[in-house]
């Protein structure tokens, strides 16, 4: 019997049965927006929270939860499942939102000639702070999107509706929280991927503390400002930033932003300095001790 179990275990290892399976669906919160202009001409936004499912599969698949809004993610060159491998669905916090292009309409290379794009963002956060993933979902439609203030004329999305989408772009950080010591050189992780080659990509790093915002690195086309990011790594989608010699004033929020028109997204890295105290004792050549003191 022992030999038989060893054979079975060996077969499981070879076939990958013992390996963790990819997540096939995720319960999410869809935060919808009802945007209106009041009688004073001011824009008012009401957030509406709805139950949704992020489901991975093929066009025409039945929804896992028929009563929820289903965002059916079909295959593309950007596989969002690969960015959350090794974790259970219960460890992920998922939020979906509409994404406004502010009237910028760009023909996405993977879309059909007569298609129009409606965009959504999906945020996946590990509940223990191991990573943050931001993805952009493209929902093709035969209905042309509205103008610059598209958020005023969004088509309603009802419970039970199925939106077939594909992932167009992803940004991820594996270091949403960094704790480091003084005079260190921590690496702030940021990677991105786009579903087509030759994308005109802009990458920037900003540092924000006490209301002040400073640009640390900027790369657009052939133009580059600042340092800290390897250009060779950047060509492969690795935009990680190495911080030079930390000081107490280095604490703050570091933001990695990626733009491929009409999409713009960013992930934040919070840096904390933790330095153990150093104690020294200076005494005179002679010490007088009095009992009780």
Secondary structure as GFF3:
##gff-version 3
##sequence-region A 1 293
A	DSSP	alpha_helix	2	15	.	.	.	ID=ss1
A	DSSP	beta_strand	25	37	.	.	.	ID=ss2
A	DSSP	beta_strand	43	56	.	.	.	ID=ss3
A	DSSP	beta_strand	69	74	.	.	.	ID=ss4
A	DSSP	three_ten_helix	80	84	.	.	.	ID=ss5
A	DSSP	three_ten_helix	89	91	.	.	.	ID=ss6
A	DSSP	beta_strand	92	99	.	.	.	ID=ss7
A	DSSP	beta_strand	116	126	.	.	.	ID=ss8
A	DSSP	beta_strand	132	141	.	.	.	ID=ss9
A	DSSP	three_ten_helix	150	152	.	.	.	ID=ss10
A	DSSP	beta_strand	162	173	.	.	.	ID=ss11
A	DSSP	beta_strand	177	180	.	.	.	ID=ss12
A	DSSP	beta_strand	187	188	.	.	.	ID=ss13
A	DSSP	beta_strand	191	194	.	.	.	ID=ss14
A	DSSP	beta_strand	202	209	.	.	.	ID=ss15
A	DSSP	beta_strand	212	220	.	.	.	ID=ss16
A	DSSP	beta_strand	223	226	.	.	.	ID=ss17
A	DSSP	alpha_helix	231	235	.	.	.	ID=ss18
A	DSSP	beta_strand	241	242	.	.	.	ID=ss19
A	DSSP	three_ten_helix	248	250	.	.	.	ID=ss20
A	DSSP	beta_strand	252	260	.	.	.	ID=ss21
A	DSSP	beta_strand	263	273	.	.	.	ID=ss22
###
